Amino acid sequence: MKENSYLLPLYKRLDLGFVKGKKSVLFDENEKDYIDFASGVGVNSLGYANKKVLKTINKQAKRVLHTSNIYHIKPQEKCAKRIVNLSGFDMKCFFCNSGAEANESAIKLARKYGNTAFETPKYKIITIKNSFHGRTIATLKATAQEDKHKYFAPFPEGFVYANDIKEAISLIDDSTVAVMLELIQGEGGIFMQDVLLVKELEKVLKEKKLLLIIDEVQTGVYRSGEFLISQHFGIKPDIVTLAKGLASGIPIGVMMTSLKDVFTFGDHGSTFGGNFLSTATCNKVLKILEKYSDSGKLKQNIKFFDDYLAFFINKYPNLFLQKNGFGFMQGLVLKDEKKLNEIINSSLKNGLLVLKSGKNIIRFLPPIIISKKEMIKGFNRFEEVLENLI
């Protein structure tokens, strides 16, 4: 396939395109099937062509897709209630269209809080090395990866980078308003933060009346086995951001917060955010996933997946150092980073979709509802690739 001459060359596209999907399997134009361990980079939580979701989309499309937030949107109100209840936090929601927009909203909210809640304004937000928070100007600057900042200056001021959580605590000063972090870094190497250090950070911030912002754009929506990985960590953030898996492919983002009265009329907004289509779909996706989680099948399948990855670590010690991550967000760390692209490309040829993270990590982000049968088939294809490397 050739790159379309009307598209900007922003993506290193693989020489492949898909025409349909079913459950956790995609099909190209030649009807070749691919087991999907990538789920559109963590988006397609229910895989493909889920009948209940398709019925919901069709039903809503026949009524109304969009009106704008000038008017009441019943599915949005219902969706906010569902998200808050699933989180277990006493919060309110703002709907937008993406993870970057959700994080942008979190930054704006933190800045307003810092400028209104203290005698001396606070504005600095500390983020962690190798984090990834988005591609808007503010969220790009919040991303603590200097190589991604080239060419796009000048940036908004007030972002400080720490190597780790311990350093983040030490960097808190009179100008700091918040610390923003991913509990598992996605683009930064499937690195999971230490639970005790996160709890220590939470305690320090609460004592100083500063904010803990948790970016759950990739970790949220049952990818960890819980609705939020914050629940697994046993913390109560002040702000949580969500997006990817909420509507299984329909664009949506959410910023939820316990700071219910900081934003007022006109402070923020979104034309498309939380419209009828996205929130009706989100409601159905979350209802399905909640039932799936409550049944116990989700945790059973996560354990099955986790055991399979551990098997590869033990069987191929010359290839892999360790596995990183948690739940359905994990990575195998290669000893030789030069083999990364070879494994990913060979997997593709063998009918398996996997992702890269950092310089030497094979990333696995399957649909949340992936079956054991699909996992076995995908991992068999993955092992065939590994056997050919030895």
N, C-alpha and C positions, 0 to 999 in steps of 0.2 A: 504493500500500500504506500502511496505517495502522500506527503503532507499536503493538505488542502492549501492552495495558493492564496486563499482569502483569510486564513487564520494566522494570527501572530505566532511565531515559533517559540512558545513559552514552555512547551512540554517535550521531553525526550520520549516520544511515543514509541511503543513497541509495534512491530509490524503485524498487528492483529486488531481485529474488531469483532464485536459480538452482535448477534441478531436476536437472541432470546435466552431466557433462563428459566429454570425450574428448581425450586428449593435451593440447594447450595451448589448447583451446577449451572455453568454457562455454556452456550453453544455458539461456534463461529459460523460463518456463511457456508462452510463446507460440512456442517453438522457435526464437527468434531466437538467432543465434550471436554470441559475443564472443571475439575473440582476447585471450588473457590475458597481458598484460605486467606483471602484479602478483603472480601466484602466491600469493595469500593472504598478502600482505606477506612474500614470500620463503620461504614454508613448503612449497608444493607443488612440490618439486624435480623430481618425475617427472610433473608435470601431473596428469591425471585418468584414473581407471579403468585404470591399468596392470595388465595381466593377471597378471603375475608377482607383483606386490604383493597383488592381490586373492586370488590362490591361497594366498599365505603367510598372510594374515589369516584366511581361511576355515579353513585347515588348523590354525592355532594355536587358533582359537576352538573347534574341535571337541575339542581336548585340554584346555587350561587357559588362562585369561586372566590370572589373578592368584593369588598365594599370600601375598605379602608377603616382605620381606627377612629374615625369621626363618629362611627356608630357602634352600638353594642354588637359583639360577635359571640354568640352563645357557645360554639365549640371551643373558642379561646378560653372563655371563663371556666368551662368544664375541664379543659386541658390543664389550666393552671392549678385547679383544685387537685387533679389527679397527680400531677408532678409533685406538688407540695406534700400530699399525703404519702406518696411513695418514698419521699426523702426522709420523712419523719421530722423535718425541721419546721419551725414557725416562721415562714417566709412568704413573700409575694414575688410574682414573676413579671418579667418584661420579655416580650417575644420579638425576635428579629429573624434573620435569614441564614445565619452561619455562625460558626464558632468564633471567627474573627470579630464579627459584630457583637457577639455576646461578651467577648473579652473587652472590646472597646467600650461597651456599656459599663462593664465592671470598673474600668479605669476612670471613666467620667464620674461614676457614683463615688468612688473612693476619693477623687479630687474634690468633689463638692463637700463630702463629709469632712475632709481635712481642712477645708476653708471655712466651715461653719461651726464645727464642734469644739474648736480650741481657740484660746485667746490669740495664740500665735499660729498662723496657718501652717498646715503640714501638707506636703505634696509628693514626697519621694515614695516610689514603689520599688521594692527589692524583688528581683527575680533570680532564678538559679541557673548556673552555667549549663549550656546545652538545652535549655528550655525552648519550647516553640509555642507561641501564643497567637500567631496570625500574620497576615501580609498587608494589613493596612499600615499607615505610617506609624501610628501609636503602638499597635500590637507588634509590629516588626521591631520597633525599638525596645519593647518589653521582652522580646525574644533575645536571650543571652547567648547569641552566636554572632560574633563580630563579622564573620565572612558573609552573613546575609545582609549586612548594613551597607556594604559597598555601593556607591553610586546614588544613594537615596537621601543623603543629608541635604539640608539640616533637618534634624528630628526634634520632636517635642522633648523638652528637658525633664529631668526628674526620675530617670530610671537608673537603678544601681544594681550591679551584678555581683552575686556571691558565688563562690565555688561550690558551696554546700550549705546545708541548713545551719550548721554550727556557725559558719561565717556570716550567714544572713542575720542571725541573732546578734552577733557582735557588731554588725553594721547599722543596727537600728539607732537613730539619733533623733534630735529634736525636730527634724524636718520630715521624718518618716511617717507615712500614713498607713502603709500596708505592705504585706509580703504576699506575692502571687506565685503559686507553684502548681505543677502537675505532680500528683502522687505517684504516677508512673510516667516518666518522660517517653513520649512516642517517637518523634523524629530524632530525639537526642540519644537513642540507644536502648530503649526498653529498660530504663533504669528505674527501679522501685525505691522510693524514699524509705528511710528507717522509721518505723512506727513510733518508737519512743522519742526520736528527735522531733518528729512532727508534733507530737503531743507537748513536748517542751516548748517548741515555737509557739504553739497555740496558747499555752499558759502565759508566756512572756507578753504576747500581743494583747491578750485580754486584760492583763494587769495594767497595761499602758493605754488601754482603750483604743488600740490600733486594730487594723482589719486583717483577717486571714481570708485571702481570695484563693479558692481552689478551682483550677481549670480542669473540668471533667468532660471536656469536649470529646476526648477519645476514650477515657476510662469509664464514663457514665453509661447509663441505660443497660444495666445488667452485664456489662462486659467482664466485671470482676466476680460475678455471681450474686452480688447485691445490686440494688438499683444504682447506688453510688458507691464508689470505692471509699469515699469519706466515711460511710457507715462501717466498712470493714476496719478502718483505722480508728474508729471510735471518737471522731472529732466533730465539732460543730462550727463549720466555717461561717463567716459573716456574709460571704458572697460565693455562689457556685455558678459556674457556666457550663452549659450543655449544648449539644448540637447533633453531631453525626448520626447516632442511632435512633433518634427520636421518632422519625417518620419513615424509616426504611427507604430513603431515596428522595423523598420530597424535601426541598430546602426548608430548614427551620433551625432557629437557635433560641436559647433561653438564658437570660440572666436572672437568677433568683437570689433574694437577699432578705436578711432579717432587718435591714435598715429600711423600714417600710415608709418612713415619712421624710427621707432626705431629698429624693427627687419629687418635684412638684410640677404642676401643669406647665408644659413648654420646655422643660429641661432636656428632654430627649424624646425620640420617637422613631418610627419606621413606617414607610408607606405599605410595604408588603407584609411586614412582620405579624405573625399570628393570624393570617387570614383564614377564611373558611376552609379552604382546601388543606392547608398545612396542619391546622389544629384538629380537624376532623380525622385526618389520617393518623396524626400523632396519638389521638385518643384510642383509636382502634389498635395501633401497634403496641401501645403500653398495656392495654387490656389483655392482649394476647400474651405478651411477655410476662406480665404479672401472674397470670394463670399458669404459664409454663414454669416459672420459678417456684410458685407455691406447690406445684406437683412434685418437686424434688428432682425432676429430670435434668434441669439446668446444672445443678451441682454434680450430679452423676456424670453428665457428659463432659463437664470441665475436668473432673478427675480423670476420666478416660483419656482426654486430650493431653493433660499434664503428664500422665504415665507414659504416653507414647513419646513425648518429647524427651523425657528422662531416659527412655529406652535408647534413643539415638545418641544421647550423651555417653551412655555406658558402652554402646556397641562401637561407636566411632570416636575413640579418644584422640586419634591422630587428626581428626577434623575439627572437633568442637572442644572449647574450653569449659563452657557451662551453659545453662539456660537462664534467661532473665525474665522478669515480669510476673504476671499473676492472671489466673482465670483464662479468658479467651483473648488475652493481650500478652503474648510471650515472644521471646526471641531466642534463637540459638546463636551463640557467639563463636565465630570461626577463629581458629588459630592463625590462619593465613587469609588476610583480607583480600588477596588477589583472587581467591576462589569464589567470592561473593557473587559477582555478576555471572560467572560460569554456572553456578548452582541455580540461580534465579532463571537464567535463560534456558538451561537444560530442563528445569522443572516445567517451564512454559511449553517447551516442545513435547514434553511427556504428559501434558494435559493437567497441569497443576499451577494455580496462581498463588504465589507468595510475594512478599514485599521485602525491601531492604530498610534498614535503620542504621544510622551512623555509617561507619566505614567497614564494619565486619560482622554485622548482625542480620540474620534472616528473620524477618518479622512475620508472625502469624496472627491474623485478625479475622477468623472465620465468622460467618453469620452466627448469631446467638443460638439459633434453633438448629444448627447443623446436627445431623444424625450420626450415630456410631457407624452405620454402614458407609456414609459419605466420608467420615474421618478415616476409616480403614482403607477405603479405596484411594483417598488422597495420600495417605502416608505410605501406602505400597508404592505409589508412583514416585514419591519423594525418595524412598529407599533405593529404587532402581537407579535414580540419578546419582545417589551417593556411591552405590556399588561400582558405577562406571568411573568414578573418580579415583578409586583405589587401585 
